[in-house]
Amino acid sequence: MAAAEPQWVLMATGRSPTNIAVIKYWGKRDEALILPVNDSISVTLDPDHLSATTTVAASPAFPSDRMWLNGKEIELTGGRFQSCLREIRKRARDVEDKKKGIKIKKEDWEKLHVHIASYNNFPTAAGLASSAAGFACLVFTLGKLMNVNEDYGELSSIARQGSGSACRSIYGGFVKWCMGKNDNGSDSMAVQVVDESHWDELVIIIAVVSSKQKETSSTSGMRDSVETSPLLQYRAQTVVPGRILKMEEAIKNRDFESFARLTCADSNQFHAVCLDTSPPIFYMNDTSHRIISLVEKWNHAEGTPQVAYTFDAGPNAVLIARNRKTATLLLQRLLYCFPPQDNDLDSYMLGDKSILSDAGLQSVADIEALPAPPEMKMPNQKFKGDVSYFICSRPGAGPKVLTDESHALIDSATGLAKGV
């Protein structure tokens, strides 16, 4: 391993989006390889609003692999991290950085240790698919550092071994995770259904009901459901295959009515499986149920779906509006029912804040002046403080390399996470 300096540090930084499933993944047929019991489909969110940024560094000076998540060092001993590292190292190729005088032969990658620093711009483990963004970003960025030449399908198969839904964050737009049939998981990978420009009028509003870590992790919840829920088996074998075909068709045709009905039904069935599990799993709470009721009443009053709702393994609502105009009407309803706890409207809406002015809401006084939605039977029901904040987003692109060194999360001089 020739180098002008024996203590060089080679780095790469990437950013990957999170995704929200509209046809849910719940249940594994193989725990170790993370192979699902059914196909799933998701929408990738705009990485400007919800994403993981990861810097990976390699140096002969590093005595072991280390990782920092959101500024705190975490153990890298977990099998999932090790699987991703092993699979990328296996595929590493020669790397030369002439500017830094670094030359790494592919066989040297096995001996080189890495430092990894990752940062999520949204809460971890709160049901917003932070592990999906994190593992997709880890695999993508490791691949860039080690000059891996695999296509995105192959990378998605490696990301899957870190976190199942991570395989879907390797692409932008709408993405299908094909469950595959092979025992070794070689055909369990993601494919892009359409890119992010195909249905770009959709607006996604997330109500963060709680950013706390959930009581039942997805991993243990899934295991319990597979072992105890007859509904899970029926869902995987009988319901999902037909839904997948209908969902792909709805997305390709931009048929919002079909898309919304399928999305809501699949979310409700996923949570029914959780209730059918022994002991039952409660991911949604009263606020989640109130948001469902708000959307259902409005959709019913309009005679055709205006908004789709979906909930992952947590109480946070993901609401997909058919266009910007509908999104402003949705936001008025949400803020009427769930006004901010204090007068700080700016921190109550994250992501694309311009949706507030589009909805005519510049201040808390504007929210207080909102009339009750006509479909609401008990107009004075308001639940101040029940929603922590909202995020406005849209369908977004897949992972990308960040070449500006100011984005790096590792100090190139020390090889440690910045701020440590």
SULCOR-V704118 format. One record per pair of residues at least 4 apart in sequence whose C-alpha atoms are under 7 Angstrom apart, sorted by the first residue. I is the first residue (numbers start at 0). J is the second residue. D is the distance in Angstrom with one decimal. If there is no record, write none. Layout:
I;J;D
I;J;D
//
This chain:
0;102;6.3
0;103;5.8
1;101;6.7
1;102;5.8
2;100;5.5
2;101;4.9
2;102;6.4
3;100;5.5
6;58;6.8
6;59;6.5
6;60;5.7
7;58;5.9
8;56;6.4
8;57;5.7
8;58;4.8
8;411;6.1
8;414;6.6
9;56;5.4
9;57;5.3
9;58;6.4
10;54;6.8
10;55;5.6
10;56;4.2
10;57;6.5
10;144;6.6
11;54;5.6
11;55;5.5
11;56;6.6
11;140;6.3
11;143;6.8
11;144;5.4
12;53;5.6
12;54;4.2
12;55;6.4
12;140;6.2
12;400;6.0
12;401;5.5
12;407;5.9
13;52;5.8
13;53;5.5
13;54;6.5
13;136;6.3
13;140;5.3
13;398;7.0
13;399;5.6
13;400;4.3
13;401;5.3
14;50;6.6
14;51;5.6
14;52;4.3
14;53;6.4
14;136;6.0
14;398;5.5
14;399;5.5
14;400;6.4
14;401;6.9
15;46;6.6
15;50;5.5
15;51;5.4
15;52;6.5
15;132;5.5
15;135;6.3
15;136;4.9
15;168;6.8
15;397;6.2
15;398;4.2
15;399;6.7
16;43;6.5
16;44;6.1
16;45;6.6
16;46;4.6
16;49;6.0
16;50;4.2
16;51;6.4
16;132;5.3
16;168;6.0
16;397;6.2
16;398;6.5
17;43;6.1
17;44;5.9
17;49;6.1
17;50;5.5
17;128;6.1
17;129;6.5
17;131;6.0
17;132;4.5
17;168;5.9
18;41;6.1
18;42;5.5
18;43;4.2
18;44;5.6
18;128;6.6
18;168;6.0
19;41;5.2
19;42;5.5
19;43;6.6
20;39;6.9
20;40;5.6
20;41;3.8
20;42;6.4
21;40;5.8
21;41;5.2
21;262;5.1
21;309;6.7
22;39;5.0
22;40;5.0
22;41;6.8
22;262;6.5
22;265;5.9
23;39;5.4
23;40;7.0
23;265;6.8
23;269;6.8
24;35;6.9
24;37;6.7
24;38;7.0
24;39;5.4
25;221;5.9
26;35;5.8
26;36;5.7
26;221;4.8
26;222;6.6
26;224;6.9
26;225;5.8
27;33;6.2
27;34;5.4
27;35;4.1
27;36;5.3
28;34;5.6
28;35;5.5
28;36;5.4
29;33;5.6
29;34;5.1
30;34;6.9
32;160;5.7
32;184;6.8
33;159;6.6
33;160;5.8
33;163;5.9
34;178;6.6
34;184;6.5
34;187;6.8
35;178;5.6
36;178;6.8
36;235;6.1
37;178;5.6
37;235;5.3
37;239;6.9
38;176;5.6
38;177;5.0
38;178;4.9
39;175;5.7
39;176;5.3
40;173;7.0
40;174;5.5
40;175;4.4
40;176;6.3
41;173;5.6
41;174;5.4
41;175;6.6
42;172;5.8
42;173;4.5
42;174;6.4
42;394;6.3
43;168;6.5
43;171;5.3
43;172;5.3
43;173;6.3
43;394;5.6
43;395;5.5
43;396;7.0
44;49;6.6
44;392;6.6
44;393;5.8
44;394;4.8
44;395;4.8
45;49;6.4
45;392;6.1
45;393;5.6
45;394;5.5
45;395;3.7
45;396;6.3
46;50;4.8
46;395;6.4
48;350;4.8
48;392;6.3
49;120;6.0
49;121;6.2
50;119;6.0
50;120;6.0
50;132;6.0
51;117;6.7
51;118;5.5
51;119;4.4
51;120;6.5
51;132;5.4
51;133;5.5
51;136;6.5
52;117;5.6
52;118;5.3
52;119;6.5
52;136;6.8
53;115;7.0
53;116;5.6
53;117;4.2
53;118;6.5
53;136;6.2
53;137;6.4
53;140;7.0
54;115;5.8
54;116;5.3
54;117;6.5
54;407;5.8
54;408;5.6
54;409;6.3
55;113;6.7
55;114;5.8
55;115;4.6
55;116;6.6
55;140;6.7
55;141;6.4
56;113;5.4
56;114;5.1
56;115;6.4
56;414;6.9
57;111;6.5
57;112;5.9
57;113;4.5
57;114;6.4
58;111;6.5
58;112;6.6
58;113;7.0
59;111;6.0
61;112;5.7
62;112;6.7
63;112;5.4
64;112;5.1
64;113;4.9
64;114;5.7
65;75;6.3
65;113;6.6
65;114;4.8
65;115;6.2
66;72;5.7
66;73;5.8
66;74;7.0
66;75;6.4
66;114;5.8
66;115;4.6
66;116;5.7
67;71;5.1
67;72;4.1
67;73;5.7
67;115;6.3
67;116;4.7
67;117;6.2
67;416;6.7
68;72;6.3
68;73;6.7
68;116;6.0
68;117;4.9
68;118;5.9
69;117;6.1
69;118;4.6
69;119;6.7
75;80;6.4
76;81;6.9
77;81;6.4
78;82;6.0
79;83;6.5
79;160;6.1
79;161;4.5
80;84;6.2
80;161;6.1
81;85;5.9
82;86;6.1
82;160;6.5
83;87;6.2
83;138;6.5
83;157;6.0
83;158;6.6
83;160;6.6
83;161;6.2
84;88;6.0
85;89;6.1
86;90;6.7
86;157;6.7
87;91;6.2
87;141;6.9
87;142;6.2
88;108;6.2
88;109;6.3
90;147;5.8
91;105;5.6
91;108;6.9
91;145;5.0
91;146;6.0
91;147;5.1
92;104;6.9
92;105;4.4
92;145;6.2
92;146;5.5
92;147;6.1
93;103;5.6
93;104;4.5
93;105;4.6
94;102;5.9
94;103;5.1
94;104;6.6
94;145;6.8
94;146;6.4
95;101;5.6
95;102;4.4
95;103;6.3
96;100;5.8
96;101;5.0
96;102;6.4
97;101;6.3
103;107;6.3
107;111;6.5
116;408;5.9
116;409;6.5
116;416;6.0
119;129;7.0
122;210;5.7
123;129;5.3
124;129;6.3
124;212;5.1
124;213;6.6
125;209;7.0
125;210;5.1
125;211;5.6
125;212;4.9
125;213;5.8
125;313;6.2
126;311;5.8
126;312;5.1
126;313;4.5
126;315;6.8
128;132;6.7
129;133;6.0
130;134;5.9
130;162;6.3
130;165;6.9
131;135;6.0
131;162;6.0
131;164;5.3
131;165;3.7
131;168;6.4
132;136;6.0
132;165;6.1
132;168;6.2
133;137;6.1
134;138;6.1
134;158;5.8
134;161;5.7
134;162;6.4
134;165;5.8
135;139;6.0
135;158;5.4
135;165;5.1
135;166;6.5
135;168;5.9
135;169;5.9
136;140;5.9
136;398;7.0
137;141;5.9
138;142;6.0
138;154;6.9
138;158;5.8
139;143;6.4
140;144;6.2
141;145;6.1
142;146;5.9
142;147;4.8
143;147;6.3
149;153;5.9
149;154;6.5
150;154;6.4
151;155;6.0
151;169;6.7
152;156;6.4
152;188;6.0
152;189;5.9
152;190;6.6
153;157;6.6
154;158;6.2
155;159;6.1
155;166;4.2
155;167;6.9
155;169;5.9
155;188;5.7
155;189;5.9
156;160;6.9
156;166;6.2
156;187;6.4
156;188;4.8
158;162;6.5
158;165;5.6
158;166;5.1
159;163;4.4
159;164;6.6
159;165;5.6
159;166;4.7
166;188;6.6
166;189;5.8
167;174;5.9
167;175;6.9
167;176;6.3
167;189;5.6
168;397;6.4
169;397;5.7
169;398;6.1
170;174;6.8
170;191;6.3
170;396;6.8
170;397;4.4
171;194;5.8
171;195;5.7
171;395;5.6
171;396;3.9
171;397;4.0
172;193;5.8
172;194;4.2
172;195;3.7
172;394;5.7
172;395;5.8
172;396;6.3
173;191;6.2
173;192;5.4
173;193;5.4
173;194;6.4
174;189;6.6
174;190;5.8
174;191;4.4
174;192;5.2
175;189;5.5
175;190;5.4
175;191;6.2
175;192;6.3
176;188;5.6
176;189;4.2
176;190;6.4
177;187;5.5
177;188;5.6
177;189;6.0
178;187;4.9
179;184;6.7
179;186;4.8
179;187;4.3
180;186;6.8
181;185;6.4
181;186;6.3
193;197;6.2
195;199;6.4
195;394;5.5
195;395;5.3
195;396;6.0
198;253;6.6
199;394;6.5
200;321;6.9
200;322;5.0
200;323;6.7
201;319;6.7
201;320;5.8
201;321;5.1
201;322;5.0
201;393;6.3
202;319;5.8
202;320;5.2
202;321;6.8
202;322;5.9
202;323;6.1
202;326;6.3
202;392;6.2
202;393;4.9
203;317;6.9
203;318;5.6
203;319;4.5
203;320;6.2
203;391;5.8
203;392;5.0
203;393;5.2
204;317;6.0
204;318;5.1
204;319;6.4
204;389;6.8
204;390;5.7
204;391;4.5
204;392;6.2
205;315;7.0
205;316;5.6
205;317;4.5
205;318;6.0
205;389;5.5
205;390;5.0
205;391;6.4
206;315;5.6
206;316;5.1
206;317;6.5
206;386;6.5
206;388;6.3
206;389;4.7
206;390;6.7
207;315;4.9
207;316;6.8
207;386;6.0
207;387;5.6
207;388;5.5
207;389;5.8
208;314;6.0
208;315;5.0
208;385;6.5
208;386;4.5
208;387;5.6
209;314;6.7
209;315;6.6
209;387;6.5
213;313;6.5
215;219;6.7
215;220;6.0
216;220;6.0
217;221;5.9
217;312;6.5
218;222;6.4
219;223;6.2
220;224;6.2
221;225;6.1
222;226;6.3
223;227;6.0
223;276;6.5
223;277;6.9
224;228;5.0
224;231;6.8
224;273;6.7
224;276;4.9
225;231;6.6
227;276;5.6
227;277;5.9
228;272;6.6
228;275;5.5
228;276;4.9
229;233;6.5
230;234;5.9
230;272;5.9
230;275;6.8
231;235;6.1
231;272;5.8
232;236;6.1
233;237;5.5
233;238;6.9
234;238;4.8
234;239;6.0
235;239;5.5
238;242;6.4
239;243;6.0
240;244;6.7
241;245;6.4
242;246;5.9
243;247;6.1
244;248;6.3
245;249;6.1
246;250;6.1
246;258;6.2
246;261;6.9
247;251;6.2
248;252;6.1
249;253;5.7
249;254;4.8
249;255;7.0
249;257;6.0
249;258;5.5
250;254;6.5
250;258;6.8
254;258;6.2
255;259;5.9
255;321;6.4
256;260;6.3
256;303;6.7
256;304;5.6
257;261;6.1
258;262;6.0
259;263;6.1
259;304;6.4
259;306;6.6
259;307;4.5
260;264;6.1
261;265;6.0
262;266;6.2
262;307;6.3
262;308;6.8
262;309;6.4
263;267;6.2
263;307;5.9
263;308;5.4
263;309;5.9
264;268;6.1
265;269;6.1
266;270;6.4
266;309;5.2
266;310;6.0
267;271;6.1
268;272;6.2
269;273;6.5
270;274;6.3
271;275;6.1
272;276;6.2
273;279;6.0
273;280;5.0
273;281;6.9
274;279;4.6
274;280;5.6
274;281;6.8
275;279;6.1
276;280;6.6
282;312;5.6
282;313;4.6
282;314;5.6
283;287;5.5
283;313;5.9
283;314;4.2
284;288;6.4
284;314;5.9
285;289;6.2
286;290;6.3
286;385;6.6
287;291;6.4
287;314;5.6
287;315;6.8
287;316;6.4
288;292;6.2
289;293;6.2
290;294;6.3
291;295;6.0
292;296;6.0
293;297;6.3
294;298;6.0
294;306;6.7
295;299;6.0
296;300;6.1
296;374;6.4
297;301;6.2
297;374;6.2
298;302;6.2
298;303;5.8
298;304;4.7
298;305;5.6
299;303;6.7
300;374;6.4
305;320;6.2
305;321;6.2
305;325;6.7
306;318;6.5
306;319;5.5
306;320;4.5
306;321;6.4
307;318;5.6
307;319;5.1
307;320;6.6
308;316;6.7
308;317;5.7
308;318;4.5
308;319;6.3
309;316;6.2
309;317;5.3
309;318;6.6
310;314;6.8
310;315;6.3
310;316;5.3
310;317;6.2
320;325;6.0
320;326;5.3
321;325;6.4
322;326;6.2
323;327;6.4
324;328;6.6
325;329;6.1
326;330;6.1
327;331;6.3
327;354;6.6
327;357;6.5
327;358;4.6
328;332;6.4
328;358;6.9
329;333;6.2
330;334;6.0
331;335;6.0
331;358;6.7
332;336;6.4
332;372;6.4
333;337;5.7
334;338;4.8
334;366;6.5
335;366;6.4
335;369;6.3
335;381;7.0
336;380;6.7
336;381;4.6
336;382;5.9
337;381;6.0
337;382;5.0
337;383;5.2
337;384;7.0
337;385;6.6
337;386;6.4
338;382;7.0
338;383;5.1
339;347;6.6
339;383;6.0
339;384;6.2
340;383;5.6
340;384;4.9
342;363;6.0
343;347;6.7
344;348;6.7
344;362;6.5
344;363;6.5
347;388;4.5
347;389;6.0
348;352;6.0
348;388;6.0
348;389;4.8
348;390;5.6
349;389;6.1
349;390;4.6
349;391;6.4
350;390;5.2
350;391;5.1
350;392;6.0
351;391;5.1
351;392;6.1
352;391;7.0
353;357;6.4
354;358;6.1
355;359;6.4
355;360;5.1
355;361;6.5
356;360;5.3
356;361;5.8
360;365;5.3
360;366;6.4
361;365;6.4
362;366;6.8
363;367;6.3
364;368;6.2
365;369;6.5
371;375;6.9
371;378;5.4
401;406;6.8
408;416;5.8
408;417;5.7
409;414;6.0
409;415;5.5
409;416;4.3
409;417;5.2
410;414;5.4
410;415;5.7
410;416;6.1
410;417;5.5
//
